């Protein structure tokens, strides 16, 4: 797995704008190299802030939206259209305003979907969809995502992998149902660390004073069971994108020599 690289921006607005510009470049490069690109989206204030910045970026039209596959790292197991679902928020922030191919927008199942309230069946179905999209060149039963984005929680959780809970210990399955999440709603669907680590690049987003301790813990050698963010690594690159507030408790030897 790759060694984490850090980029620290002055504030969360600049972080969102810079991350959006970085993502546009990465998608365009992947489409030029392979014909299409594959990105895993994250929810939360930082993930949605990035999508909103991407929506208003002048360079967004450089992307061929019809040749982009979108996946999610986790989802709240709620009814379709619920305002708390990550996909609902992503549609409002960006997806409804760009010409995506609906068949390439891979939302996680809702609690009123074909699997009803059976979150385990819903997780298995998403795992099967990922496996069907994986090719012989991929390193796991998921596609080699070009970029997989994750928000970092104040408790160091990423996706819906919370410290010490069973999902973060999973080593075989790529998608799991989560029960008893410590933040509402308690039932969720999440990619696991093996699926996350299949990505070419993993980007971790953290902004705000409430993320400072989590960033410091995850980047200072903590174990992934106690600090799931520490286990989120990409095959070729692991990038932490922070604002100055979230970076404020990092040991000085970890702080990047230059920041934007």
N, C-alpha and C positions, 0 to 999 in steps of 0.2 A: 504494500500500500504506500501511497505517496506521503511525503512529509508536509504538514500544513504550512501554507504560506498566508501571510496576513497583509491586508490592506486596510488602513484606518483613514476614514474620512471625517471632515470637520463636524458634520451633523447628519441626522438621519435623512434629510431631504437630499443632500448632496450624495449620500450613500446610495439612495434609491436611484437617482439619475445616473450615477456612474455605473451601477450594477446593470441598469437597463441597457446602457450603451455597450457594456461588455457583453451582455447576453445577445444583443443584435449581431455583434461581430462574430460571436461563437456560432450562432445559428447559420449565418450567411456562409461562414467558412465550411461548416459541415455540409451544407447543401451543395456547395461548389465541389467538395471532395467526393461526396457519396450520393448526391442527388436528393437526399432528404435529411432531416434532422429530427432528433428525439429529445424531448425535454420533460423533466419531472417538476411540476409546480408545487409550491408550498403555500399554505394559508397564513393566517396571522397578520399582524399589522405590518411587518416588514415584507412579507411575501406579497401582500396586496398593494403595499406602497410601491414595490418594484413594478408590478403590473400596471399600476396607474401611471407611473413614470414612463413605462414603455408605450402606453397608449398615446401619450402626448409627445413622444420623441419624434422629431422630424425624420429620422432615419428608419423608422419602423417599416416603411414601405420597401426597404431593401430586402426584407424577408419575403420569401415566397410562402405565404401562409398555407397554401394548398398542399405543400410538401413538408408540413411540420406535424409530427405526432406529439400530442400532449398527454401526459400521465400525471397521477397525483401520488405524493408520498404517503398521505394519510387522509382520512375523511371521517367526519362525525356521522355516525350511523343514525341519520334522521330522515324524514320524508323528503322526497324530491321537491326542490324549490325552497326548502327551508332556508331562511336567511343566514343561519349559522353554518350551513354546509360550505366547505371550501370552494366547491365548483360553482355554487351560486354567487359567491363573492367574486370569484375570478371572472365569471361572465359579466358582472357589473363593472369590474375594473378594466377589462380589456377584451375578453373573448367575443362579446357580442358586437364589437366594433371593427373586427378584422375578418377577412374572408377565409376562415378555416374550413377544411373539409370535415363535416360533422362525423364522418366515419373514423377520423383520426383523432378525435377528442375522446379520450378513454376515461370517463368519469367512473369513480367507484360506485358500486350499487347503493341505492337508497333503502331505507327501512320499509318503504311501501312498494318496493320493486318486486321482481319475480321471486326473490328468496324470502320475502316477508321479513319477519324480525329475526331470522336465523343468520346472525352475523358470521358464524363460521362458514356456512354455505356461501355467503356473499364473498367472503375472503377467498375461499377456494375458487370461486368463479373468476375473480380478478387475477388470481395466480395463473389460472388456465389461459386467460386472455394475454397475459404477459408472455407465457411460454409459447403461445401460438405466434407471437410477434418476434420471438427470438430466432436468430438465424444460426447456421452452423459455425459462423465466425465468432459468435458471442461466447462469453466466458461463463454463462450460467443460464438458467431457464428463464431469463429476462433479457430484453434487448440491452445492448451496450449503450445506455443513455449518453448523449453528448454532454448534457448538463443535468445534474440532479440537485435541486435547491432545497434547503432545509432552514427553517427558522429554529433558533435556539431558545428554549424556554428558560425562565429564571431558575428552574431546578435542574438544568442541563438536559432536559428531554429534547429529542428531535423526532419529527413525524409524530406518531403516538407511541413512541418507545420511552417509557418512563423509568426512572431509576428503580432497580431491584424487582420490577414486575416481570412476569413470565415472558412477555413479548421481546424484551431486550436480550433474553437468554436464548432465543430461538436460533438454531444453527442450520436447520435443514429447509424449512419452508420459506418462501419468498414473501408471502402475505399472510397475516394473521388477524383474527378477531381479537379485540382488546376489551376486557371487562374490568370494571372498577378503576377507570382512569381517575387520577386525583383532581382533575379539573373537568367541569361539565362540558359535554355530556359524558357519562361514564363508559358508554359503549361506542367503539370506534373500529375502523379498519386501518391497518398500517402495513407498509412495507417493513421488512425486517433488515437487520444489518447485512446479511448476505446479499440481499437484493440491492441495497444502497451501494455496497462495495463493488458491484458489477458496473457502476457508472464510470465513464471515462473521467469525468470531472464532477466533484461534489463541492458545492458552494454552501457555506453556512453563513446565515445572515443574523446579525445581532446589533441592535441599536437601543440605546437608553440605559440609564443608570441601573435599572432592575436586571439587566443582563450582564453587568460587569463581573459579578462574582462567578456566574456560570461560565463565562468565557475564560476567566482565570483558572478555574478548576479544570475545565476540559482541556486546556492547553498546557497544563503543568504536570502531565503524567498520570492523571487519574485513570482508573479502570473503567471500561465501558459499561459494566453492570451498574456501577455507582454513578457514572456520568456518561450517559449514552452518546452525547455529542463527541466524546473522545474517540468513539469507535466508528464515527462516520468519516470514511476516507474514500477518495476516488482512486481508480487504478493509475491514472497518469497525473492527476492534480487534485489537491485538496485546498480550497481557497476559503479563508475566513474573511468576510466583508463586514467591517465594524464601523461604528461611529466613535468619536472620541470618548463619549460617555461609557459605552460598552467596553472600551479598551482601557479604562482608567485604572483597573486593578491588575493589569497584566504585569508580570515581572519584566523589568527593563530589558533583560536579555532576550525576551520574546518580541518586544516591540519593534516593528519594522524600522529600518534606518530612514526611510522616506515615506511620507503619507500624503494623501491628496486632500 
